[in-house]
């Protein structure tokens, strides 16, 4: 966990950020809390949290082990929590999840996330009131023009297979081979594209045919994708299924997600209803 605080003359104020998933996967989060002249912030990555406290003084004095940035102090913690639980935990310190509203702060926080071994993070940006209508927990106006939170989704491509008898086994295998071939394509090697394999069961409502593709097959993905299945739409397929499908953990089927690494927002939106392996 990483805490951020201001002048610590009134005692240290900490907060924890929630996990990336409400499904048991830990995530990176940032919290914020008001206390006299302090405002707390917290960031949590998959087993690492980052908390921050904002001071209004011109000069910020951080406790040992803390790093100062623009009147905030940051510190990592080896703790993982789900979004709601993390925010609740922040509240025990009179804090809340952080609202990152400047490019400068984003540039400072980003290395803490990328250096934690996690591709995304929970922050104080949410759409709990209205689906896909985002707001900061501290009520700071959400500016989609900021490059770090733009509407361009971090998910480049989503290919998903579900448990279904709607298509023949050979079509399922072609789809699986296509996904594996796509992942193994030389074009994507050593690029800033990330792949996630998720297990779930649902009913797909969009299908398409695939021609055989003769590329290598990754053993791990091949093991996950077995049995009959349907092919879902790409792009927002997972979010669509999260909202409309009945999920279960009876079978091993998978979605392969390729992203550009800008995962903070889209993983929160797209994966908030899916169980991880």
Phi, psi and omega per residue, in radians:
X1 nan 2.665 3.110
X2 -2.219 2.146 -3.136
X3 -1.768 2.658 3.101
X4 -2.261 2.240 -3.139
X5 -2.468 2.928 3.107
X6 -1.814 -2.537 3.138
X7 -1.027 2.171 -3.018
X8 -1.650 0.444 -3.130
X9 -1.179 -0.446 -3.136
X10 -1.661 0.212 -3.094
X11 1.757 2.611 -3.092
X12 -1.296 2.423 3.088
X13 -2.009 2.157 -3.111
X14 -2.030 2.804 2.956
X15 -2.679 2.702 -3.120
X16 -2.024 2.538 3.096
X17 -1.697 2.726 -3.130
X18 -1.368 3.014 3.135
X19 -1.357 3.043 3.126
X20 -1.271 -0.479 -3.061
X21 -2.253 2.710 3.016
X22 -1.668 0.415 -3.066
X23 -2.067 0.198 3.139
X24 1.845 -0.141 3.108
X25 -1.557 2.282 -3.100
X26 -1.358 2.669 -3.118
X27 -2.496 3.088 -3.135
X28 -1.661 2.319 -3.118
X29 -2.474 2.858 3.104
X30 -2.328 2.369 -3.123
X31 -2.096 2.865 -3.094
X32 -2.535 2.440 3.116
X33 -2.552 2.519 3.095
X34 -1.592 2.380 3.088
X35 -2.802 1.801 -3.065
X36 0.974 -2.025 -3.119
X37 -1.673 0.236 -3.085
X38 -1.937 2.615 3.048
X39 -2.369 2.125 -3.032
X40 -1.602 2.636 3.073
X41 -2.425 2.594 -3.141
X42 -2.499 2.494 3.125
X43 -2.263 2.339 -3.106
X44 -2.275 2.195 3.086
X45 -1.902 2.938 -3.077
X46 -0.698 1.260 -3.075
X47 1.778 0.033 3.078
X48 -2.279 2.261 3.135
X49 -2.002 2.664 3.112
X50 -2.249 2.117 -3.134
X51 -2.022 2.666 -3.115
X52 -2.523 2.520 3.088
X53 -2.200 2.267 -3.053
X54 -1.730 2.199 3.100
X55 -1.928 2.573 -3.105
X56 -1.593 -0.120 -3.139
X57 -1.191 2.691 -3.119
X58 -1.141 -0.606 -3.124
X59 -2.055 2.278 -3.129
X60 -1.813 2.291 3.085
X61 -1.878 2.032 -3.095
X62 -1.720 2.593 3.087
X63 -1.249 2.903 3.126
X64 -0.979 2.370 3.118
X65 1.538 -0.039 -3.139
X66 -1.805 2.653 3.116
X67 -2.043 2.227 -3.092
X68 -1.536 2.522 3.035
X69 -2.723 1.980 3.101
X70 0.817 1.040 3.090
X71 1.134 0.486 3.031
X72 -2.319 2.691 3.069
X73 -2.141 2.351 -3.074
X74 -2.107 2.564 3.098
X75 -2.705 2.437 -3.126
X76 -1.505 2.585 3.090
X77 -2.328 2.421 3.114
X78 -1.506 1.179 -3.117
X79 -2.380 2.484 3.108
X80 -2.226 2.328 3.118
X81 -2.494 2.781 3.040
X82 -1.335 2.875 -3.029
X83 -0.965 -0.956 -3.095
X84 -1.103 -0.746 -3.126
X85 -1.151 -0.663 -3.138
X86 -1.165 -0.730 3.136
X87 -1.143 -0.678 3.109
X88 -1.114 -0.698 3.120
X89 -1.110 -0.692 3.098
X90 -1.003 -0.667 -3.116
X91 -1.083 -0.467 3.119
X92 -1.177 -0.280 3.088
X93 -1.906 0.334 -3.064
X94 1.014 0.653 -3.088
X95 -2.141 3.111 3.093
X96 -2.664 2.968 3.100
X97 -1.096 2.557 -3.011
X98 -1.284 2.572 3.030
X99 -1.916 1.892 -3.119
X100 -1.595 1.925 -3.007
X101 -2.124 0.248 3.096
X102 -2.448 2.627 3.112
X103 -1.131 -0.623 -3.135
X104 -1.054 -0.802 -3.140
X105 -1.182 -0.677 3.113
X106 -1.054 -0.759 -3.133
X107 -1.150 -0.519 3.116
X108 -1.324 -0.717 -3.077
X109 -1.326 -0.624 -3.050
X110 -0.872 -0.835 -3.139
X111 -1.062 -0.497 3.120
X112 -1.186 -0.583 3.139
X113 -1.340 -0.898 -3.088
X114 -1.138 -0.481 -3.133
X115 -1.471 0.017 -3.097
X116 -1.717 -0.041 -3.123
X117 1.438 0.246 -3.132
X118 -2.077 2.453 -3.102
X119 -1.498 -0.143 -3.093
X120 -2.613 -3.112 -3.098
X121 -2.747 2.663 3.002
X122 -1.562 2.348 3.051
X123 -2.335 -2.970 -3.096
X124 -1.473 0.220 3.104
X125 -1.631 2.237 -3.028
X126 -2.579 2.926 3.067
X127 -2.327 0.656 -3.079
X128 -1.178 -0.496 -3.135
X129 -1.351 -0.820 -3.141
X130 -2.431 2.218 -3.113
X131 -0.945 2.225 3.098
X132 1.192 0.201 3.011
X133 -1.951 1.819 -2.977
X134 -1.560 2.602 3.121
X135 -2.621 2.638 3.081
X136 -1.507 2.570 -3.106
X137 -1.141 -0.415 3.136
X138 -1.643 0.170 3.110
X139 1.224 0.197 3.015
X140 -1.119 2.343 -3.130
X141 -0.965 2.332 3.116
X142 -1.445 2.131 -3.123
X143 -1.922 1.749 -3.119
X144 -1.169 -0.185 -3.135
X145 -1.273 -0.382 3.112
X146 -1.115 2.259 -3.057
X147 -1.046 -0.533 -3.077
X148 -1.281 -0.371 -3.127
X149 -2.160 0.374 -3.073
X150 -1.003 2.886 -3.132
X151 -1.239 -0.264 3.127
X152 -1.138 2.039 -3.048
X153 -1.237 2.541 3.130
X154 -1.254 -0.388 -3.137
X155 -1.357 2.008 3.123
X156 -1.378 -0.846 -3.082
X157 -2.532 2.415 3.067
X158 -2.186 2.109 3.051
X159 -2.090 2.154 -3.051
X160 -2.285 2.508 3.067
X161 -2.063 2.365 3.133
X162 -2.101 2.913 3.077
X163 -1.359 2.016 -3.045
X164 -2.823 2.650 3.067
X165 -1.865 0.229 -3.056
X166 -1.330 -0.316 3.097
X167 -2.293 2.664 -3.114
X168 -1.162 2.819 3.138
X169 -1.031 -0.680 -3.097
X170 -1.147 -0.581 3.093
X171 -1.226 -0.636 3.086
X172 -1.081 -0.770 -3.123
X173 -1.162 -0.617 3.083
X174 -1.126 -0.714 3.123
X175 -1.108 -0.763 3.115
X176 -1.064 -0.800 3.138
X177 -1.096 -0.643 3.114
X178 -1.097 -0.781 -3.128
X179 -1.093 -0.787 -3.134
X180 -1.137 -0.753 3.135
X181 -1.095 -0.683 -3.141
X182 -1.101 -0.780 -3.139
X183 -1.131 -0.666 -3.096
X184 -1.434 -0.090 -3.077
X185 -0.986 2.368 -3.100
X186 -1.046 -0.486 -3.114
X187 -1.033 -0.544 -3.060
X188 -1.605 -0.158 -3.083
X189 -1.186 2.386 3.119
X190 1.060 0.450 3.072
X191 -1.838 2.899 3.134
X192 -1.461 1.088 -3.139
X193 -2.236 2.286 -3.095
X194 -1.941 2.635 -3.089
X195 -2.159 2.318 3.071
X196 -2.209 2.380 3.096
X197 -1.974 2.083 -3.096
X198 -2.037 2.408 3.074
X199 -1.686 2.327 3.047
X200 -2.939 2.965 3.085
X201 -2.275 2.295 3.117
X202 -2.772 3.085 3.125
X203 -1.859 2.062 -3.133
X204 -1.504 2.703 -3.136
X205 -2.198 0.104 3.104
X206 -2.319 2.281 -3.086
X207 -2.314 2.716 3.040
X208 -2.670 2.713 -3.115
X209 -1.534 2.624 3.115
X210 -2.241 2.503 3.065
X211 -1.588 2.703 -3.139
X212 -1.045 2.458 3.096
X213 -2.216 2.182 -3.030
X214 -1.681 1.272 3.038
X215 -2.122 2.996 3.130
X216 -1.162 2.723 -3.118
X217 -2.017 2.287 3.086
X218 -1.358 2.238 -3.081
X219 -1.028 -0.771 -3.085
X220 -1.055 -0.843 -3.128
X221 -1.161 -0.707 3.129
X222 -1.036 -0.667 3.133
X223 -1.183 -0.589 -3.131
X224 -1.288 -0.643 -3.064
X225 -1.681 1.558 3.089
X226 -2.489 2.598 -3.065
X227 1.742 3.082 3.115
X228 -1.213 2.670 3.128
X229 -2.894 2.803 3.051
X230 -1.932 2.802 -3.122
X231 -1.869 2.234 -3.128
X232 -1.582 3.013 3.068
X233 -1.191 2.810 3.112
X234 -1.589 -3.076 3.102
X235 1.280 -1.748 -3.088
X236 -1.706 0.500 -3.102
X237 -1.004 -0.819 -3.079
X238 -1.135 -0.733 3.117
X239 -1.119 -0.693 3.113
X240 -1.063 -0.804 -3.130
X241 -1.177 -0.619 3.109
X242 -1.051 -0.656 -3.071
X243 -1.461 -0.453 -2.991
X244 -2.070 -0.223 -3.006
X245 -1.885 2.816 3.077
X246 -1.727 1.972 -3.061
X247 -1.571 2.709 3.101
X248 -2.721 2.924 -3.109
X249 -2.030 0.462 -3.056
X250 -1.262 -0.534 -3.024
X251 -2.274 2.823 3.070
X252 -1.659 1.765 3.010
X253 -2.337 2.835 -2.952
X254 -2.487 2.784 2.968
X255 -2.089 2.335 3.072
X256 -1.821 2.117 -3.093
X257 -1.995 2.156 3.062
X258 -1.871 2.190 -3.120
X259 -2.220 2.918 3.104
X260 -1.604 0.164 3.120
X261 1.580 -0.194 3.126
X262 -1.484 1.198 -2.886
X263 -1.693 -0.039 -2.996
X264 -0.965 -0.830 -3.047
X265 -1.537 -0.866 -2.978
X266 -1.168 -0.600 3.079
X267 -1.148 -0.609 3.105
X268 -1.081 -0.756 -3.094
X269 -1.321 -0.835 -2.989
X270 -1.388 -0.498 -3.017
X271 -1.843 0.080 -3.005
X272 -1.169 -0.124 3.120
X273 -2.131 0.167 -3.045
X274 -1.894 2.382 3.066
X275 -1.375 2.510 3.088
X276 -1.584 2.839 -3.123
X277 -1.025 nan nan
